[in-house]
Amino acid sequence: MRMMVRGAMIASLMALGACGGETPADNAADNAEAVSENVADNMEEAADNMTNEAAADATENAADAVRAEGENKADAIEANAAE
């Protein structure tokens, strides 16, 4: 499942890269979101390997927070570029 998600993410990023109308702000926003996605994916992989359920749940929650922060940062970059 995770490989499918990563494959879809890579394919969508490649498709976005092929578009000629991207601004530097769009690229920065995409990169910020992609980095947070990678960090969150790594955290989820670590959580899957944990034997302590409480620690695994905490790590999964932290991964969700990292993902949300990346989305917020990307939104802020795009909003600042629009001003």
C-alpha positions as a Python dict, from the first residue, in 0.01 Angstrom:
ca = {
    (1, 'M'): (0, 0, 0),
    (2, 'R'): (273, 245, 95),
    (3, 'M'): (462, 166, -223),
    (4, 'M'): (150, 249, -425),
    (5, 'V'): (114, 581, -242),
    (6, 'R'): (480, 664, -294),
    (7, 'G'): (456, 566, -660),
    (8, 'A'): (152, 786, -706),
    (9, 'M'): (324, 1073, -526),
    (10, 'I'): (635, 1041, -743),
    (11, 'A'): (426, 1021, -1058),
    (12, 'S'): (228, 1331, -962),
    (13, 'L'): (545, 1523, -878),
    (14, 'M'): (693, 1423, -1212),
    (15, 'A'): (377, 1536, -1388),
    (16, 'L'): (392, 1868, -1205),
    (17, 'G'): (755, 1903, -1299),
    (18, 'A'): (667, 1858, -1664),
    (19, 'C'): (432, 2156, -1650),
    (20, 'G'): (600, 2472, -1772),
    (21, 'G'): (397, 2727, -1573),
    (22, 'E'): (532, 2660, -1225),
    (23, 'T'): (665, 2956, -1034),
    (24, 'P'): (955, 2935, -791),
    (25, 'A'): (704, 2970, -507),
    (26, 'D'): (505, 2674, -641),
    (27, 'N'): (822, 2469, -658),
    (28, 'A'): (919, 2568, -304),
    (29, 'A'): (572, 2480, -177),
    (30, 'D'): (580, 2143, -354),
    (31, 'N'): (925, 2071, -211),
    (32, 'A'): (821, 2165, 143),
    (33, 'E'): (523, 1934, 122),
    (34, 'A'): (725, 1651, -33),
    (35, 'V'): (990, 1671, 240),
    (36, 'S'): (728, 1655, 514),
    (37, 'E'): (561, 1361, 338),
    (38, 'N'): (892, 1173, 329),
    (39, 'V'): (960, 1243, 696),
    (40, 'A'): (607, 1135, 790),
    (41, 'D'): (637, 818, 581),
    (42, 'N'): (963, 729, 758),
    (43, 'M'): (801, 790, 1096),
    (44, 'E'): (510, 563, 1003),
    (45, 'E'): (750, 291, 892),
    (46, 'A'): (926, 318, 1228),
    (47, 'A'): (590, 299, 1407),
    (48, 'D'): (503, -18, 1216),
    (49, 'N'): (821, -179, 1351),
    (50, 'M'): (757, -83, 1714),
    (51, 'T'): (645, -345, 1963),
    (52, 'N'): (506, -92, 2214),
    (53, 'E'): (154, 6, 2101),
    (54, 'A'): (155, 336, 2291),
    (55, 'A'): (483, 443, 2135),
    (56, 'A'): (364, 333, 1791),
    (57, 'D'): (44, 535, 1829),
    (58, 'A'): (238, 840, 1945),
    (59, 'T'): (470, 810, 1647),
    (60, 'E'): (177, 777, 1408),
    (61, 'N'): (22, 1090, 1562),
    (62, 'A'): (352, 1274, 1526),
    (63, 'A'): (369, 1168, 1161),
    (64, 'D'): (21, 1312, 1105),
    (65, 'A'): (135, 1637, 1268),
    (66, 'V'): (444, 1652, 1044),
    (67, 'R'): (227, 1595, 737),
    (68, 'A'): (-16, 1870, 844),
    (69, 'E'): (271, 2110, 916),
    (70, 'G'): (410, 2049, 569),
    (71, 'E'): (74, 2126, 413),
    (72, 'N'): (45, 2443, 621),
    (73, 'K'): (394, 2552, 521),
    (74, 'A'): (316, 2491, 154),
    (75, 'D'): (-5, 2692, 185),
    (76, 'A'): (184, 2977, 354),
    (77, 'I'): (449, 2981, 79),
    (78, 'E'): (181, 2999, -190),
    (79, 'A'): (-15, 3266, 0),
    (80, 'N'): (296, 3482, 43),
    (81, 'A'): (374, 3451, -327),
    (82, 'A'): (22, 3565, -419),
    (83, 'E'): (58, 3889, -223),
}
